[in-house]
Amino acid sequence: MPQPGKVMSLPVPAEETLDDDIHAYFDKCRDKLGMVPNVLRAYSLRPAKFRTFTRLYNELMLGDSGLSKLEREMIAVVVSSANRCYYCLVAHGQAVRHLSGDPQLGEMLAINYRVAELEPRPRAMLDFAWKLTTSPHLIEEADRDALRAAGLTEEEVFDVADTAAFFNMSNRMAAAVDMIPNPEYHGMDR
């Protein structure tokens, strides 16, 4: 049974009505990814928020950091697993499969990251992201110390927290508007 064929439960503007910069961004996505991710189509309903979202996402996931792109995507999947965010599990699970070359890793992170045999560094990051997502009020210095003990710098500790916090926000937005991932993600990198 295929997933619903919508972008979200709110209206999505016709692409020809979008501002030139958003249209150009969509064209860049088509060139690079072969599609426009539905999260971008959803945010195009509010152009100023689209611009803010894409600037923040690009800085967070593609900007300068001691965290690798794969580590950041792994955090996205684990946070999304805790939140049961269908959109982000599908989209970022595909990114983990692509970046790691391991389709099983993407599935393990989506279902139960603890079954994955990980090195201490990613294990510590994912443990922190899970706790920050499921019980943020219990985060304490010992949690940051566990990241430091796994070799993360102060800046990397900040980036782990920033990435996890962003995906908590993003997961909630996806749930609030019933955002549906692009169907193409399901078959990629398997």
N, C-alpha and C positions, 0 to 999 in steps of 0.2 A: 504494500500500500504506500503510495507516494505521500510525502508531506504536503501540507497546504501550499497552494501556489501563490501565496501573497508575500509581500515584503513585510508588512506589519498590519495591525488592525486599524491604523489611522491612515488617512489618505496620503499618497505619495505624489508629489508634483510630477507632471509630465516633463521629461528631460528637456524638451525644446523650450520650456518656460524658465529654465534655470539661468542664473547669472553666468556670464562668460567664464569666470574663474572656476566655478563649480563644474561647468560643462567640460572645461579643460582638464580638471582633476579626474573626472570620469573617463575621459579619453586616455589619460595616462594609465589609469587602472586597467582599461581594456588592453592597452599595449603590453603592460607588464604582467597582468594576471589572466587576461583573456575574459574578464568579466568585471562588473562593478559590484563590489560587495554590498549586500543588502543593508548593512549598517549605514553605509554612506547614502544610499537611496533614502533610508529612513530619516537621517539627519538633514537631508536636503529640504525637508518640510520647514525647517527653521535655519535659513542660510547663515546667520551670524553664529549660531550654535554649531553648524557644520564646520565652519572655519575654525572655531575654537577647538572642537573635538579633533579635527584632523591635525591641527598644530600640536596639540597635546599628545595624541597617539603617536605621531611621527617622532616627536622628541623622546617620548618614553620608550618606544619599541625599536627605533632606528637610530636614535641619537647616541652621543658619546657616553659609554658606560663600561665599567669593568665586567658587567654581565654580558654574556654572549646573547645573540639573538635567540638561540635555542633555549637558554636558561630563562629568558623573559617569556617565551612562549610556553615553557613548562609551567611557570608560575600562573600564567593566564588559564591554562587548562585545569590546574589543581584548584584554583579559586573558583572557577566555573563549575567544577565537579562538586565542591562544597555547596555552591548555590544552586546546583541543578539547572544551570543556564544552557538550554538547548542550543541557542545560537552560537555562543562562544565555545562550547564543547565541540561542535561540529567544525567551526571555522578555525579555531586555534589548535584543535586536535589534528587537523590537516597540516597546519604549519609545523607541528612537532614531527609528524610523519615525514614531511618534506625535508626539514632541516637535519633530522637525525638519521634519515634513511631507514628507519625502523618502524614499520606499522604497528608492531606489538607495543612499543613504548607509548605511542599515542593512546592506544586502547587502555593500557594499564593506568596511565595518568588520569584518564577520564573516568575510570570506574573505581580504582583504588590505588593511588600512587604508591602506597606502602608495599605492594607486591613487587614493584620494580626494583631490581638490583642496581642501586645508584651509588656513586662515589659519595663521600661525606659532604662535599660542598653542595651539590644539588639536593641531597637529602635534607641538609640543614635549611636551605632556602625554602623547600617545599613544606617542611614541618612548620616553619615560621609563617608562610603564606596561609597554610591551613588554619593555624591557630588564630592568626589575625582575622581571618574570615569567620570562623565559627565561634570564637570567644575573645573578641578584641579587648574586652575589659580585663582579661587575665594576662595580657602581654606585660612583661616586666624585663628588668635588666638581664636576667638569666637567659631570656630568649635572644636578646641581641648578643649576649656573650657566646651563645651557641653558634651564631653566625660568624663571629670573630674567630672562634676556635676552629671553625672549618676553613679559615683563611680569607674571609671576606674583609675588605677594607671598610672604613667608616662610610665612604661614599657608596660602596656596594651595598652595605646594610640599608642605607637610605633608598637606593634604587630598588632593592627587594620590596621594601615597604611601599614605595611609590607605585610600583607595578601591581602589587597585590591590591592596594587601595583603589587604583584606577579600575581594575577589573571587577571589584565589588560594585563600584558605581555603574560601570557599563552593564554588568549582569542585571542589575536592578532596572536599568532603563530598558533593556531587551525584554525583561519580563513584563514591565509596565505597559509596553506597546505591542506585546505579542510578536516580537520580531522573529522572522523565520530565516534561517541561513540559505544561501544559494544552494540549489540542489547539486551543482557541480562539485562542491566540496566533498561530498560523500564518496565519490569514486576516485578522487585524486590521491596519488602516492600510496597506493595499496599494493 
